[in-house]
Amino acid sequence: MPLQSQDSPLGAFLKALCEEKINCILIGAMAAIEQGAPLMTVDYGF
């Protein structure tokens, strides 16, 4: 389950992927943010 709040766009997106059983790997700064790092970015790498 995503650590990000499901109310956030990233949390909702990751929840939707999980519900559809779509396996993916989130990389880069967004992966660090998902784990709680205090970074700012707007790009996603899968």
N, CA, C and O of each residue as an XYZ file, in Angstrom:
184
protein
N       0.840     -1.177      0.000
C       0.000      0.000      0.000
C       0.886      1.241      0.000
O       1.913      1.258      0.679
N       0.520      2.257     -0.731
C       1.341      3.461     -0.789
C       1.438      4.150      0.560
O       0.490      4.131      1.346
N       2.585      4.760      0.825
C       2.748      5.543      2.042
C       2.101      6.912      1.881
O       1.643      7.506      2.858
N       2.064      7.409      0.659
C       1.498      8.714      0.358
C      -0.004      8.697      0.643
O      -0.670      7.688      0.411
N      -0.532      9.805      1.143
C      -1.967      9.912      1.386
C      -2.734      9.609      0.110
O      -2.364     10.067     -0.971
N      -3.807      8.832      0.242
C      -4.604      8.507     -0.933
C      -5.354      9.725     -1.460
O      -5.911      9.679     -2.556
N      -5.374     10.806     -0.698
C      -5.987     12.049     -1.157
C      -5.061     12.816     -2.088
O      -5.510     13.703     -2.813
N      -3.765     12.484     -2.077
C      -2.825     13.157     -2.960
C      -2.904     12.533     -4.345
O      -3.300     11.375     -4.473
N      -2.537     13.271     -5.380
C      -2.561     12.697     -6.727
C      -1.687     11.443     -6.851
O      -2.092     10.467     -7.481
N      -0.494     11.466     -6.253
C       0.386     10.300     -6.328
C      -0.216      9.120     -5.584
O      -0.205      7.999     -6.093
N      -0.737      9.355     -4.396
C      -1.345      8.274     -3.614
C      -2.531      7.654     -4.336
O      -2.688      6.433     -4.344
N      -3.370      8.496     -4.944
C      -4.533      7.997     -5.683
C      -4.096      7.194     -6.899
O      -4.689      6.162     -7.211
N      -3.062      7.665     -7.584
C      -2.546      6.971     -8.759
C      -1.982      5.601     -8.382
O      -2.269      4.605     -9.046
N      -1.184      5.553     -7.323
C      -0.602      4.282     -6.888
C      -1.679      3.325     -6.401
O      -1.588      2.122     -6.643
N      -2.692      3.837     -5.723
C      -3.809      2.999     -5.282
C      -4.544      2.408     -6.477
O      -4.894      1.228     -6.473
N      -4.778      3.228     -7.500
C      -5.466      2.743     -8.697
C      -4.654      1.650     -9.388
O      -5.218      0.653     -9.837
N      -3.338      1.828     -9.476
C      -2.487      0.790    -10.074
C      -2.584     -0.507     -9.282
O      -2.674     -1.592     -9.857
N      -2.564     -0.390     -7.979
C      -2.651     -1.562     -7.109
C      -4.000     -2.260     -7.276
O      -4.056     -3.487     -7.367
N      -5.075     -1.495     -7.314
C      -6.404     -2.076     -7.467
C      -6.559     -2.817     -8.790
O      -7.271     -3.819     -8.866
N      -5.893     -2.327     -9.831
C      -5.955     -2.974    -11.149
C      -4.906     -4.069    -11.301
O      -4.774     -4.676    -12.364
N      -4.156     -4.316    -10.213
C      -3.101     -5.336    -10.205
C      -2.042     -5.080    -11.287
O      -1.565     -6.005    -11.945
N      -1.691     -3.800    -11.451
C      -0.655     -3.402    -12.398
C       0.639     -3.250    -11.615
O       0.758     -2.370    -10.762
N       1.604     -4.107    -11.907
C       2.905     -4.037    -11.248
C       3.746     -2.940    -11.887
O       3.780     -2.808    -13.110
N       4.416     -2.161    -11.063
C       5.284     -1.111    -11.572
C       6.373     -0.830    -10.536
O       6.294     -1.262     -9.386
N       7.362     -0.113    -10.971
C       8.433      0.335    -10.077
C       8.532      1.843    -10.228
O       8.744      2.351    -11.329
N       8.382      2.544     -9.139
C       8.521      3.996     -9.121
C       9.977      4.299     -8.802
O      10.514      3.803     -7.811
N      10.630      5.123     -9.650
C      12.051      5.415     -9.470
C      12.282      6.917     -9.334
O      11.371      7.716     -9.550
N      13.481      7.285     -8.982
C      13.874      8.688     -8.924
C      13.401      9.382     -7.662
O      13.156      8.761     -6.628
N      13.282     10.702     -7.788
C      12.925     11.526     -6.632
C      11.535     11.190     -6.102
O      11.311     11.238     -4.893
N      10.585     10.848     -6.997
C       9.243     10.507     -6.521
C       9.274      9.256     -5.656
O       8.492      9.148     -4.711
N      10.147      8.319     -5.950
C      10.283      7.138     -5.099
C      10.781      7.549     -3.715
O      10.314      7.027     -2.703
N      11.721      8.478     -3.675
C      12.227      8.970     -2.390
C      11.128      9.699     -1.620
O      11.002      9.533     -0.407
N      10.336     10.501     -2.321
C       9.233     11.219     -1.678
C       8.216     10.228     -1.133
O       7.705     10.405     -0.027
N       7.921      9.188     -1.902
C       6.964      8.172     -1.456
C       7.430      7.515     -0.161
O       6.608      7.077      0.644
N       8.746      7.446      0.044
C       9.292      6.867      1.262
C       9.453      7.894      2.381
O       9.927      7.560      3.466
N       9.057      9.152      2.118
C       9.058     10.159      3.170
C      10.137     11.213      3.072
O      10.240     12.056      3.963
N      10.951     11.201      2.021
C      12.011     12.211      1.874
C      11.372     13.580      1.594
O      10.410     13.669      0.831
N      11.899     14.635      2.205
C      11.333     15.981      2.020
C      11.857     16.658      0.752
O      12.612     17.627      0.833
N      11.462     16.158     -0.403
C      11.912     16.710     -1.682
C      10.735     17.286     -2.445
O       9.582     16.960     -2.166
N      11.028     18.137     -3.401
C       9.991     18.697     -4.278
C      10.347     18.344     -5.714
O      11.457     18.627     -6.166
N       9.418     17.728     -6.432
C       9.593     17.437     -7.847
C       8.219     17.224     -8.468
O       7.240     16.999     -7.757
N       8.147     17.295     -9.767
C       6.862     17.097    -10.440
C       6.935     16.015    -11.514
O       5.942     15.768    -12.199
N       8.091     15.363    -11.676
C       8.202     14.330    -12.700
C       8.130     12.947    -12.089
O       8.464     12.753    -10.920
N       7.694     11.989    -12.886
C       7.551     10.611    -12.456
C       8.353      9.723    -13.378
O       8.349      9.934    -14.591
N       9.045      8.729    -12.830
C       9.760      7.741    -13.634
C       9.307      6.346    -13.267
O       9.420      5.931    -12.113
N       8.793      5.620    -14.247
C       8.345      4.245    -14.020
C       9.151      3.314    -14.878
O       8.938      2.102    -14.844
